[in-house]
């Protein structure tokens, strides 16, 4: 019996056993929503579009807690796409969580993945810009499968995930291969977070469809935060044998580095900066790296004002400096708004 089938059977058994037990908590639910809105100005000279309003993301969902063991969540995601329409509606979360004990939680359905979850929470400005793995397609933010989260102590936790591997906006590939992932988080001292992540998946090679290629992802993160004062973080991400997280290609490798920091002026205002580096390897018989049109450096810096709980706004500057000398660099000023309930 395959490992994923075994885990699924165990999950169903635990589900059946616990469902018959009495619980003390009453059912309760809540509607959730989140919107990302911006106005940006292109500072590059001679470009046709000078400025534009943009609605980049709309999330709408519902959370329901059956009792102190079971909870469920559904989240719809409307975002821009390349299929012709401005917005397409996807199911981003449709999950059931079972808290088996204080140290074990099991999840099944479409749920948020752990590849860059810690980094995204540490960055805190998702409404401005995605974390590196998400932005450059090193990984998906959600997928369909099962996950076991283990809390060994207040300092150490890890989770094991088995998913389709194509992300929540794509169907399972024709080979039916799964992605297997391990995520480890360690807090050796107060305010310091260390993380290591790795996954592996086999699929049909995009360059040579006659073979199957195994692609891997590794991510390492370190972050330090002094609450209401400052936080700094750094991460390195390595993707091997892949053009994107769901496109295997032998010998196509990419590395991403991201550094970010925030200083809290007070409870309402903070300033932040981020620096990303993307680099890909040069293939045999080629003169330039395979992803030279996209690789380079990105700088983001700005200020955020917290209007009230659930409403944040930011004025920030972004510059994309591409490695390819013939590709024009991009420069923007953004006014971003996030409102959530």
N, C-alpha and C positions, 0 to 999 in steps of 0.2 A: 504494500500500500504506500502510495506516495506521501511525502511529509505533509503537503498541504491538505490532503484528504484526511489524514490522521488528526491534524489539528482541528479541522472542521467538525469531525465526529465528536471529539472531546468537547468542543464548544457546545454542540447540540445537547450532549449529555448533561453538562452543567446547567444549560438553559432549562432542560426538562425537570431536573432535580430541584432547582431553586424556585421555579415558577410556582410550585405547589406549597412553598413555605409562606407562612404569614409574615407580613412586614408591618412596621409601625408608622411609616410615613404615608401621608395622603398624596394622591396624584396631584401634580401641578404643572402648568405649561405657560409659555410666554412666546409672543411674536417678536421676531428680530428683523432688523433691517440695517443696511449700510450703503451709503452712496459716496462715490468719488467724483468730484467736479473740479474743473480747472479752467483758467484762462491763461494762455501762454503767448509770448511774443518772440518771434524769430529775429535774432539780432544779426543774422548773416545778411550781408548786403546782396542786392540783386535777386533775392529769392521771391517767388510770386506770392506766397502766403506770409503775410506780416504777423498776423495774430489770429487766434481762434478760440472759441469756447469749446469745451470738450467734456463729455460725460463718459468716463472710462470704465466705470464698473457700477453695477447695481446688484446688491444682495438682498434677498428676502427669504425669511425662513421661520421655522417654528421649532421650539425645544419643548420636550415633554418628559417629566420625571414620573415614572409609574410608581416607584417606591424607592427605598434606600439601596436597592440592588440594580434596578433596570432604569435606563433612560434612553430616549431616542431623539434624533435631530434630523431635520430636513432643511436644506438650504438651496435656493435657486440662484443661479449666477447669470446675469445678463451682461455681456461684454462685446467689444468690437471683434470682428473676425475678418478672415480673408475670403469668405465665400460669396461676397456680393452685397449682403445687407449690412447695415450699420451695427445692428445688435442681434445676437443669437442667444437664446435661453438654454442653459444647461442645468442639469442637476449636479451640484457640486458636492453636497452631502446628503446621504440617505442612510443613516446608520443606527444600529442598536448597540448600546454599551451595557455591559454586565460587570458590575463591581463584585467580583467573586470574594475578595477579601481586602484588607487594608493595603496589601502588597501586590495584588493582581487585578487588572482590569482587561476584559476581552471586548473586542470591537469587531463588528461584521457589517458589510455594506460598502457604500462609497463614503470615505472618510479622509480627513486631512492627513497627509504624510509627514514624516519626521525629518526628512533630508535637510530642510532649511527652516524648520519651525522655530527652533531656539534662536537662530540668527535673525529671523524676521521679527520675533518678539523683542529681541535686544535692539534692533535697528529702530523699531517703533514707528516708522514713517512709511508704511506700506501704501498709504493713499497718495504719497508723492512718487514713489519709485519702488519697484519690486526688489527683493533681495537678489543677490547675484545669480544663484542657481536657477531661480525662477525667471529672471530677465533674459538670461542667455541659454535657456533650455537645457540646463544640466539635469533638471528633474521636474516632476509635476507636483503641484500643490495638493492634489487629491487623486485617489484612484479607487478601484473596486477590488475588495479582497477581505482579508482578516488580519487582525493585529492583537498581540498580547503585550501589555505594558506592565513591567515589573518594577516595583519600588522596594529596593533592598534596604535602604535606610534614607534618612533625610539628606544624606550627601550623595548617594549613588542610586541611579535608576537606569533601566534600559528597556528597549522594546524590540520585538521581532515582528516583521511584517511580510506577508505574502500577498501580492497583488497581481493584477493583469500586466501592469507595466507600461501601458500606453497612455495613462492619464485619464481623467474623468471626461474629457471632450472627445475621446477616441474609442472605437470598438476594439475588442481583443483581436490581436493579429491572427493570421491564418495558421500559424504554427502552434498556437495555444500555449506558448511558453510563459512562465510566470517570472516576476521579479522578486528576489529574496533580499531582504534588507535587515541590517542590525544597526541600531542607534544607541549610543551610550553617552550618558550625561553624568558628570562628576563635579561636585562642589567641595573642593578640598578645604577651603576656608570660607568664612562669611564674605559674600559679595563677589566671589570669583566663580565663574562657570567655565568648565572645560567640556568639550564635546568631540566625539569621533563617530563617523557614520560611514557605512559601506554597503553597497548593493551589487548584485550580479544578475544578468539576464542574457539569454541566448535568443537570437532572432535571425531572420533572413538578411543577408548582407545587401545593403543598398547599392553597392558598386558591383558586386559579383553575386547575383541572385542564386547561383548554383550551390552556394555554401552557406553554412550557418556560422555566425560570428558571436562570440561572447563579449558583451560590453560590461564595463564596470564603472562605478562611481565611488569616489572617496571624498569625504569632507571633514575638515578639522577646524574647530573654532575655540577661541579663548576670549572671554569678556569679563571686565571688572566694572562694577557699578556701586557708587556711593549714593544711596537714595536721596533724591531732591538736591543733589549737588552736581554729579557728572557720571558719565559712563563711556567706556571705550571698548571697542571690539575689533577683532581681526579674524579672518577666515581664509583658508585655502581650499580649493576645490579642484579635483582631478577627474576628468572623464576620458576613458580610454576605449578605443575601438568603436567610436560612435560619433556621428555628426550632430545628433541631438540625443536626448535620453531615450527616445523610442525609434532611433534610426541607426542600426548597427552598420559599421563600416570598418573593416580591418585596417589597423595602423593609423586611423584618424584619431588623434589625441588633442585634448584642449585643457588648458589650465586657467583658473580664475582666482584672483586675489581681491579681497575687499577689506578696506579699513574704514572705520567710522567712529565718530565720537559726538557727544552732546554735553553741553554745559547748561544747567538749569539756572537761569537768572533769578527766577522766583517761581511760584506755583502756576503762574499764567504764561510766562515767557521762557523760551529756551532757544539756544543757537546750536547749529549742528553742521557737520561736514562729513563727506564721504569720498573715497577715492577707490575706483575699481580698475583692475588691469585684466585684460583678456589676451591670451596668447595661444596659438595653435602651432602644431609641428609642421615641418616641411617634408612632404612625401618624397620617396625615391624618384629621381629623374625630374623633379619639379624645382623651380627656382625660387618660388615664394611659398609661404605657408598656405595651407589649404583654405583657411578662413580669414585671409588677409583683408577682405573687404569689410569684415565686421570687427576684427580685433583692434585693440588700442586701449586708450585710457579714458575714463569718465570721471569728471569732478562734479560734485553736487554740494552746494553750501547755501544755508539760509537761516531763517528765523521762524519759529512757530509760536502762535498765540492760541491758547486754549480758551475759547469763548465761555464754555461751560461744559459740564459732563456730557459727552456725546457729540460735541461740536468743536472741531479743530480747524485752524486755517494756517497757511504758511506762504511766505514769500521767499522764493529760492531761485538760484542761478544754476544752470547746468551747461557743461561743455563736454563734447565728445570729440576726442582727438584720435583719429584713425591712423593705424599703422601705414596703410596704403597711401603713398604720397600723392597719388592722383585723385584720391577721394577727398571731397571737401569736408572740413570739420564742421560740426554743428554747435550752435550756441543759442540758449534760450533763457528767458526769464519766465517763471511760472508763479501764478497765484492759485494755490490749491485749497480746496475746501472738502472736509469730510464731516458727514453727519450720520449718526448711528443711533439706533434705539433697540 
